């Protein structure tokens, strides 16, 4: 009886390991799908997003010899 119970337990653990591997693979496929769909919809919403470039603005030089009143 003990041997039969051990065999059933071993087969149950193997089944659960296979289920866990299948679940991990399914989650990986789902996350990849969601990632690429999100990227594609983001690109369609903003096809030509402008690129902003910060450039320095020249500063007016004030006359240093000017006295304050």
Secondary structure, 3 states (H helix, E strand, C coil): CHHHHHHHHHHHHHHHHHHHHHHHHHHHHHHHHHHHHHHHHHHHHCCCCCCCCCCCCCCCCCCCCCCCC
